[in-house]
Amino acid sequence: MTERGRPRSFDRDTALRQAMDLFWERGYEGTSLAELTAAMGINAPSLYSAFGSKAQLFREAVAWYGSHEGACTHDELLRAPTVRAGIENMLLAAARSGTQPGRPRGCLIVLGAPAGPDEHAPVRKMLCDSRRHTQALILQRLRDAVRHGELPAKTDLPALAGYYATVLHGMAIQARDGVSRKALQQAARLAMHAWDALAGRTPP
């Protein structure tokens, strides 16, 4: 007979992805321990043995999301040949990743934050820090663009980074609300019309 509390044999990465999907769909507070164990195919003692706590499981799920499902936005921002293309491609990637058929809609890092008791404050802070990291990446790409002559030195880079981070995160909320991929792509392209005024450049 299996000893109580002893972890069952299971694939940890598979279980983590299953937990990530549930958190992505319902958020941290909206996901119960019973739902997690059912989705992961393990019991509560096994979950605690493998991941420590619900909060730690969530942290690992967010990390996995950031390096897999959500990595496309950062990749597109950083690898494009121009800063304008990087910003646009980042937004279009968000439109795609947030509207995948058969997958949760929107972005876990934007939508997973609990709004409940103070005991969830560390989880809220973790997601807030992750969103700030995205804005910092946008700002760094803009600063590189100034150094390379793509943007005027007088450009208000923090304001520009804040604007496109707001667009990016707002698209996640729209996706969760059922807005179509086509409409999100249109919003992304409209935001790039604003780029030309904000950045003081005409489009290529």
CYANA upper distance limits for C-alpha pairs under 8 A (distance plus 0.5 A):
  2 THR  CA      6 ARG  CA      7.64
  4 ARG  CA     45 PRO  CA      8.19
  5 GLY  CA     45 PRO  CA      5.16
  5 GLY  CA     46 SER  CA      6.76
  5 GLY  CA     49 SER  CA      8.12
  6 ARG  CA     45 PRO  CA      7.47
  6 ARG  CA     46 SER  CA      6.85
  6 ARG  CA     49 SER  CA      8.13
  7 PRO  CA     45 PRO  CA      7.37
  7 PRO  CA     46 SER  CA      4.69
  7 PRO  CA     47 LEU  CA      8.13
  7 PRO  CA     49 SER  CA      6.86
  7 PRO  CA     50 ALA  CA      7.71
  8 ARG  CA     42 ILE  CA      7.39
  8 ARG  CA     46 SER  CA      6.73
 10 PHE  CA     15 ALA  CA      8.08
 10 PHE  CA     42 ILE  CA      8.29
 11 ASP  CA     15 ALA  CA      6.75
 12 ARG  CA     16 LEU  CA      6.56
 12 ARG  CA     50 ALA  CA      8.35
 13 ASP  CA     17 ARG  CA      6.73
 14 THR  CA     18 GLN  CA      6.79
 14 THR  CA     40 MET  CA      8.33
 15 ALA  CA     19 ALA  CA      6.73
 15 ALA  CA     39 ALA  CA      8.34
 15 ALA  CA     40 MET  CA      5.22
 15 ALA  CA     41 GLY  CA      7.92
 16 LEU  CA     20 MET  CA      6.59
 16 LEU  CA     40 MET  CA      7.95
 16 LEU  CA     57 LEU  CA      8.11
 16 LEU  CA     60 GLU  CA      8.04
 16 LEU  CA     61 ALA  CA      6.62
 17 ARG  CA     21 ASP  CA      6.77
 17 ARG  CA     61 ALA  CA      7.41
 17 ARG  CA     64 TRP  CA      8.17
 18 GLN  CA     22 LEU  CA      7.00
 18 GLN  CA     39 ALA  CA      6.62
 18 GLN  CA     40 MET  CA      6.23
 19 ALA  CA     23 PHE  CA      6.69
 19 ALA  CA     36 LEU  CA      6.51
 19 ALA  CA     39 ALA  CA      7.30
 19 ALA  CA     40 MET  CA      6.85
 19 ALA  CA     57 LEU  CA      8.37
 19 ALA  CA     58 PHE  CA      8.37
 19 ALA  CA     61 ALA  CA      7.26
 20 MET  CA     24 TRP  CA      6.40
 20 MET  CA     58 PHE  CA      7.88
 20 MET  CA     61 ALA  CA      5.30
 20 MET  CA     62 VAL  CA      7.53
 20 MET  CA     64 TRP  CA      8.34
 20 MET  CA     65 TYR  CA      7.63
 21 ASP  CA     25 GLU  CA      6.62
 21 ASP  CA    103 ARG  CA      8.36
 21 ASP  CA    104 PRO  CA      7.41
 22 LEU  CA     26 ARG  CA      6.53
 22 LEU  CA     27 GLY  CA      8.06
 22 LEU  CA     31 THR  CA      7.44
 22 LEU  CA     36 LEU  CA      7.74
 22 LEU  CA     39 ALA  CA      8.22
 23 PHE  CA     27 GLY  CA      5.15
 23 PHE  CA     28 TYR  CA      6.08
 23 PHE  CA     30 GLY  CA      8.42
 23 PHE  CA     31 THR  CA      6.78
 23 PHE  CA     58 PHE  CA      7.89
 23 PHE  CA     61 ALA  CA      8.46
 23 PHE  CA    108 LEU  CA      7.81
 23 PHE  CA    112 GLY  CA      7.15
 24 TRP  CA    104 PRO  CA      6.73
 24 TRP  CA    105 ARG  CA      8.48
 24 TRP  CA    107 CYS  CA      7.65
 24 TRP  CA    108 LEU  CA      5.23
 24 TRP  CA    111 LEU  CA      7.93
 24 TRP  CA    112 GLY  CA      6.81
 25 GLU  CA    104 PRO  CA      5.67
 25 GLU  CA    105 ARG  CA      7.73
 25 GLU  CA    108 LEU  CA      8.34
 26 ARG  CA     30 GLY  CA      5.73
 26 ARG  CA     31 THR  CA      6.32
 26 ARG  CA    112 GLY  CA      7.84
 27 GLY  CA     31 THR  CA      6.75
 27 GLY  CA    108 LEU  CA      7.97
 27 GLY  CA    111 LEU  CA      6.99
 27 GLY  CA    112 GLY  CA      4.54
 27 GLY  CA    113 ALA  CA      6.92
 27 GLY  CA    114 PRO  CA      7.36
 28 TYR  CA     58 PHE  CA      7.67
 28 TYR  CA    112 GLY  CA      6.09
 28 TYR  CA    113 ALA  CA      6.86
 28 TYR  CA    114 PRO  CA      6.37
 29 GLU  CA    113 ALA  CA      8.34
 29 GLU  CA    114 PRO  CA      5.85
 29 GLU  CA    115 ALA  CA      8.42
 29 GLU  CA    116 GLY  CA      8.00
 31 THR  CA     35 GLU  CA      7.01
 31 THR  CA     36 LEU  CA      7.52
 32 SER  CA     36 LEU  CA      6.82
 33 LEU  CA     37 THR  CA      6.69
 33 LEU  CA     44 ALA  CA      7.91
 33 LEU  CA     54 LYS  CA      7.89
 34 ALA  CA     38 ALA  CA      6.64
 34 ALA  CA     44 ALA  CA      8.33
 35 GLU  CA     39 ALA  CA      6.59
 36 LEU  CA     40 MET  CA      6.47
 37 THR  CA     41 GLY  CA      6.24
 37 THR  CA     42 ILE  CA      5.63
 37 THR  CA     43 ASN  CA      6.02
 37 THR  CA     44 ALA  CA      6.76
 37 THR  CA     47 LEU  CA      7.65
 38 ALA  CA     42 ILE  CA      7.23
 38 ALA  CA     43 ASN  CA      8.28
 42 ILE  CA     46 SER  CA      6.65
 42 ILE  CA     47 LEU  CA      7.16
 43 ASN  CA     47 LEU  CA      6.83
 44 ALA  CA     48 TYR  CA      6.77
 45 PRO  CA     49 SER  CA      6.52
 46 SER  CA     50 ALA  CA      6.51
 47 LEU  CA     51 PHE  CA      6.30
 47 LEU  CA     52 GLY  CA      7.67
 47 LEU  CA     53 SER  CA      7.98
 48 TYR  CA     52 GLY  CA      4.95
 48 TYR  CA     53 SER  CA      5.85
 48 TYR  CA     54 LYS  CA      8.21
 51 PHE  CA     56 GLN  CA      6.70
 51 PHE  CA     57 LEU  CA      5.90
 52 GLY  CA     56 GLN  CA      6.66
 52 GLY  CA     57 LEU  CA      7.71
 53 SER  CA     57 LEU  CA      6.63
 54 LYS  CA     58 PHE  CA      6.64
 55 ALA  CA     59 ARG  CA      6.77
 55 ALA  CA    123 VAL  CA      7.55
 56 GLN  CA     60 GLU  CA      6.78
 57 LEU  CA     61 ALA  CA      6.60
 58 PHE  CA     62 VAL  CA      6.57
 59 ARG  CA     63 ALA  CA      6.67
 59 ARG  CA    123 VAL  CA      8.33
 59 ARG  CA    126 MET  CA      8.49
 60 GLU  CA     64 TRP  CA      6.61
 61 ALA  CA     65 TYR  CA      6.57
 62 VAL  CA     66 GLY  CA      6.55
 62 VAL  CA    108 LEU  CA      7.72
 62 VAL  CA    109 ILE  CA      7.44
 63 ALA  CA     67 SER  CA      6.80
 64 TRP  CA     68 HIS  CA      6.55
 64 TRP  CA     69 GLU  CA      8.26
 65 TYR  CA     69 GLU  CA      5.49
 65 TYR  CA     70 GLY  CA      6.10
 65 TYR  CA     71 ALA  CA      8.12
 65 TYR  CA    108 LEU  CA      8.06
 66 GLY  CA     70 GLY  CA      5.23
 66 GLY  CA     71 ALA  CA      5.94
 67 SER  CA     71 ALA  CA      5.66
 68 HIS  CA     72 CYS  CA      8.23
 69 GLU  CA     97 SER  CA      7.77
 70 GLY  CA     74 HIS  CA      8.35
 70 GLY  CA     97 SER  CA      7.84
 70 GLY  CA    107 CYS  CA      7.96
 71 ALA  CA     75 ASP  CA      6.64
 72 CYS  CA     76 GLU  CA      6.51
 72 CYS  CA     90 MET  CA      8.03
 72 CYS  CA     93 ALA  CA      6.75
 72 CYS  CA     94 ALA  CA      8.21
 72 CYS  CA     97 SER  CA      8.37
 73 THR  CA     77 LEU  CA      6.72
 73 THR  CA     89 ASN  CA      8.10
 73 THR  CA     90 MET  CA      5.06
 73 THR  CA     91 LEU  CA      7.59
 73 THR  CA     93 ALA  CA      6.01
 73 THR  CA     94 ALA  CA      6.51
 74 HIS  CA     78 LEU  CA      6.70
 74 HIS  CA     90 MET  CA      7.21
 74 HIS  CA    134 THR  CA      7.97
 74 HIS  CA    137 LEU  CA      8.28
 75 ASP  CA     79 ARG  CA      6.47
 75 ASP  CA     90 MET  CA      8.25
 76 GLU  CA     80 ALA  CA      6.59
 76 GLU  CA     86 GLY  CA      6.29
 76 GLU  CA     87 ILE  CA      8.37
 76 GLU  CA     89 ASN  CA      6.02
 76 GLU  CA     90 MET  CA      5.61
 76 GLU  CA     93 ALA  CA      7.74
 77 LEU  CA     83 VAL  CA      8.12
 77 LEU  CA     85 ALA  CA      8.27
 77 LEU  CA     86 GLY  CA      4.54
 77 LEU  CA     87 ILE  CA      6.10
 77 LEU  CA     88 GLU  CA      8.44
 77 LEU  CA     89 ASN  CA      6.98
 77 LEU  CA     90 MET  CA      5.57
 77 LEU  CA    138 ILE  CA      7.88
 77 LEU  CA    141 ARG  CA      8.28
 78 LEU  CA     86 GLY  CA      6.76
 78 LEU  CA    141 ARG  CA      7.49
 79 ARG  CA     86 GLY  CA      7.47
 80 ALA  CA     85 ALA  CA      6.36
 80 ALA  CA     86 GLY  CA      5.29
 80 ALA  CA     89 ASN  CA      8.20
 81 PRO  CA     85 ALA  CA      7.44
 81 PRO  CA     86 GLY  CA      7.81
 82 THR  CA     86 GLY  CA      6.65
 82 THR  CA    145 ALA  CA      8.32
 82 THR  CA    150 GLU  CA      8.19
 83 VAL  CA     87 ILE  CA      6.74
 83 VAL  CA    141 ARG  CA      7.16
 83 VAL  CA    142 LEU  CA      7.21
 83 VAL  CA    145 ALA  CA      6.68
 83 VAL  CA    150 GLU  CA      7.89
 84 ARG  CA     88 GLU  CA      6.76
 84 ARG  CA    192 MET  CA      8.45
 84 ARG  CA    195 TRP  CA      8.34
 85 ALA  CA     89 ASN  CA      6.31
 86 GLY  CA     90 MET  CA      6.49
 87 ILE  CA     91 LEU  CA      6.93
 87 ILE  CA    138 ILE  CA      8.31
 87 ILE  CA    164 TYR  CA      8.18
 88 GLU  CA     92 LEU  CA      6.73
 88 GLU  CA    188 ALA  CA      7.26
 88 GLU  CA    189 ARG  CA      7.60
 88 GLU  CA    192 MET  CA      7.02
 89 ASN  CA     93 ALA  CA      6.44
 90 MET  CA     94 ALA  CA      6.82
 91 LEU  CA     95 ALA  CA      6.90
 91 LEU  CA    167 VAL  CA      8.49
 91 LEU  CA    168 LEU  CA      6.53
 91 LEU  CA    185 GLN  CA      8.22
 91 LEU  CA    188 ALA  CA      6.13
 92 LEU  CA     96 ARG  CA      6.90
 92 LEU  CA    184 LEU  CA      8.36
 92 LEU  CA    185 GLN  CA      6.31
 92 LEU  CA    188 ALA  CA      6.83
 93 ALA  CA     97 SER  CA      6.58
 94 ALA  CA     98 GLY  CA      6.33
 94 ALA  CA    168 LEU  CA      7.58
 94 ALA  CA    171 MET  CA      7.94
 94 ALA  CA    172 ALA  CA      7.96
 95 ALA  CA     99 THR  CA      6.90
 95 ALA  CA    171 MET  CA      7.62
 95 ALA  CA    172 ALA  CA      8.42
 95 ALA  CA    175 ALA  CA      8.14
 95 ALA  CA    181 ARG  CA      6.24
 95 ALA  CA    184 LEU  CA      6.09
 95 ALA  CA    185 GLN  CA      6.51
 96 ARG  CA    100 GLN  CA      6.88
 96 ARG  CA    181 ARG  CA      7.09
 97 SER  CA    105 ARG  CA      8.49
 97 SER  CA    106 GLY  CA      7.98
 98 GLY  CA    104 PRO  CA      7.95
 98 GLY  CA    105 ARG  CA      5.34
 98 GLY  CA    106 GLY  CA      4.62
 98 GLY  CA    107 CYS  CA      6.63
 98 GLY  CA    172 ALA  CA      6.95
 98 GLY  CA    175 ALA  CA      6.48
 98 GLY  CA    176 ARG  CA      8.28
 99 THR  CA    103 ARG  CA      7.99
 99 THR  CA    104 PRO  CA      8.22
 99 THR  CA    105 ARG  CA      5.91
 99 THR  CA    106 GLY  CA      7.32
 99 THR  CA    175 ALA  CA      6.97
 99 THR  CA    180 SER  CA      7.82
 99 THR  CA    181 ARG  CA      6.48
100 GLN  CA    104 PRO  CA      8.01
100 GLN  CA    105 ARG  CA      7.58
105 ARG  CA    172 ALA  CA      8.17
105 ARG  CA    175 ALA  CA      6.29
105 ARG  CA    176 ARG  CA      5.49
105 ARG  CA    178 GLY  CA      8.41
106 GLY  CA    110 VAL  CA      8.36
106 GLY  CA    111 LEU  CA      7.78
106 GLY  CA    171 MET  CA      8.01
106 GLY  CA    172 ALA  CA      4.69
106 GLY  CA    173 ILE  CA      6.70
106 GLY  CA    174 GLN  CA      7.98
106 GLY  CA    175 ALA  CA      5.43
106 GLY  CA    176 ARG  CA      5.42
107 CYS  CA    111 LEU  CA      6.48
107 CYS  CA    112 GLY  CA      8.42
107 CYS  CA    172 ALA  CA      5.88
107 CYS  CA    173 ILE  CA      8.44
108 LEU  CA    112 GLY  CA      5.55
109 ILE  CA    113 ALA  CA      7.92
109 ILE  CA    127 LEU  CA      6.19
109 ILE  CA    130 SER  CA      7.59
109 ILE  CA    131 ARG  CA      7.52
110 VAL  CA    127 LEU  CA      7.76
110 VAL  CA    131 ARG  CA      7.78
110 VAL  CA    169 HIS  CA      6.81
110 VAL  CA    172 ALA  CA      7.34
110 VAL  CA    173 ILE  CA      8.26
111 LEU  CA    172 ALA  CA      8.08
111 LEU  CA    173 ILE  CA      7.74
112 GLY  CA    127 LEU  CA      8.25
113 ALA  CA    123 VAL  CA      7.37
113 ALA  CA    124 ARG  CA      5.74
113 ALA  CA    127 LEU  CA      7.05
114 PRO  CA    120 HIS  CA      7.13
114 PRO  CA    123 VAL  CA      7.97
114 PRO  CA    124 ARG  CA      6.85
115 ALA  CA    120 HIS  CA      8.40
115 ALA  CA    124 ARG  CA      8.46
116 GLY  CA    120 HIS  CA      7.29
117 PRO  CA    121 ALA  CA      8.03
120 HIS  CA    124 ARG  CA      6.93
121 ALA  CA    125 LYS  CA      6.59
122 PRO  CA    126 MET  CA      6.66
123 VAL  CA    127 LEU  CA      6.97
124 ARG  CA    128 CYS  CA      6.60
125 LYS  CA    129 ASP  CA      6.48
126 MET  CA    130 SER  CA      6.78
127 LEU  CA    131 ARG  CA      6.77
128 CYS  CA    132 ARG  CA      6.68
129 ASP  CA    133 HIS  CA      6.59
130 SER  CA    134 THR  CA      7.03
131 ARG  CA    135 GLN  CA      6.99
132 ARG  CA    136 ALA  CA      6.58
133 HIS  CA    137 LEU  CA      6.75
134 THR  CA    138 ILE  CA      6.92
134 THR  CA    165 ALA  CA      7.83
135 GLN  CA    139 LEU  CA      6.71
135 GLN  CA    161 ALA  CA      6.57
135 GLN  CA    162 GLY  CA      7.05
135 GLN  CA    165 ALA  CA      6.04
136 ALA  CA    140 GLN  CA      6.61
136 ALA  CA    161 ALA  CA      8.20
137 LEU  CA    141 ARG  CA      6.72
138 ILE  CA    142 LEU  CA      6.79
138 ILE  CA    161 ALA  CA      6.09
138 ILE  CA    165 ALA  CA      8.16
139 LEU  CA    143 ARG  CA      6.69
139 LEU  CA    157 LEU  CA      6.96
139 LEU  CA    158 PRO  CA      6.87
139 LEU  CA    160 LEU  CA      8.38
139 LEU  CA    161 ALA  CA      5.65
140 GLN  CA    144 ASP  CA      6.70
141 ARG  CA    145 ALA  CA      6.73
142 LEU  CA    146 VAL  CA      6.93
142 LEU  CA    151 LEU  CA      8.25
142 LEU  CA    157 LEU  CA      6.98
142 LEU  CA    161 ALA  CA      8.08
143 ARG  CA    147 ARG  CA      6.95
143 ARG  CA    157 LEU  CA      7.66
144 ASP  CA    148 HIS  CA      6.73
145 ALA  CA    149 GLY  CA      6.62
145 ALA  CA    150 GLU  CA      5.44
145 ALA  CA    151 LEU  CA      6.26
146 VAL  CA    150 GLU  CA      6.20
146 VAL  CA    151 LEU  CA      5.24
146 VAL  CA    152 PRO  CA      6.69
146 VAL  CA    153 ALA  CA      6.34
151 LEU  CA    155 THR  CA      7.42
151 LEU  CA    199 ALA  CA      7.07
151 LEU  CA    200 GLY  CA      8.07
151 LEU  CA    201 ARG  CA      7.94
152 PRO  CA    199 ALA  CA      7.94
152 PRO  CA    200 GLY  CA      7.72
155 THR  CA    198 LEU  CA      8.29
155 THR  CA    199 ALA  CA      6.62
155 THR  CA    200 GLY  CA      8.13
156 ASP  CA    160 LEU  CA      6.76
157 LEU  CA    161 ALA  CA      6.53
158 PRO  CA    162 GLY  CA      6.52
159 ALA  CA    163 TYR  CA      6.60
160 LEU  CA    164 TYR  CA      6.93
160 LEU  CA    198 LEU  CA      7.62
160 LEU  CA    199 ALA  CA      8.26
161 ALA  CA    165 ALA  CA      6.59
162 GLY  CA    166 THR  CA      6.58
163 TYR  CA    167 VAL  CA      6.83
164 TYR  CA    168 LEU  CA      6.52
164 TYR  CA    191 ALA  CA      8.46
165 ALA  CA    169 HIS  CA      6.61
166 THR  CA    170 GLY  CA      6.37
167 VAL  CA    171 MET  CA      6.63
167 VAL  CA    188 ALA  CA      8.36
167 VAL  CA    191 ALA  CA      8.10
168 LEU  CA    172 ALA  CA      7.37
169 HIS  CA    173 ILE  CA      7.35
170 GLY  CA    174 GLN  CA      6.83
171 MET  CA    175 ALA  CA      6.53
171 MET  CA    184 LEU  CA      7.14
172 ALA  CA    176 ARG  CA      6.78
173 ILE  CA    177 ASP  CA      6.77
174 GLN  CA    178 GLY  CA      7.05
174 GLN  CA    179 VAL  CA      6.01
174 GLN  CA    184 LEU  CA      8.30
175 ALA  CA    179 VAL  CA      5.56
175 ALA  CA    180 SER  CA      7.46
175 ALA  CA    181 ARG  CA      8.19
175 ALA  CA    184 LEU  CA      8.07
179 VAL  CA    183 ALA  CA      7.01
179 VAL  CA    184 LEU  CA      7.43
180 SER  CA    184 LEU  CA      6.83
181 ARG  CA    185 GLN  CA      6.57
182 LYS  CA    186 GLN  CA      6.71
183 ALA  CA    187 ALA  CA      6.73
184 LEU  CA    188 ALA  CA      6.72
185 GLN  CA    189 ARG  CA      6.81
186 GLN  CA    190 LEU  CA      6.66
187 ALA  CA    191 ALA  CA      6.67
188 ALA  CA    192 MET  CA      7.00
189 ARG  CA    193 HIS  CA      7.20
190 LEU  CA    194 ALA  CA      7.34
191 ALA  CA    195 TRP  CA      7.12
192 MET  CA    196 ASP  CA      7.46
193 HIS  CA    197 ALA  CA      7.83
194 ALA  CA    198 LEU  CA      6.55
195 TRP  CA    199 ALA  CA      6.03
195 TRP  CA    200 GLY  CA      8.31
195 TRP  CA    201 ARG  CA      8.30
196 ASP  CA    200 GLY  CA      6.14
196 ASP  CA    201 ARG  CA      5.42
196 ASP  CA    202 THR  CA      5.79
196 ASP  CA    203 PRO  CA      6.79
197 ALA  CA    201 ARG  CA      7.28
197 ALA  CA    202 THR  CA      8.37
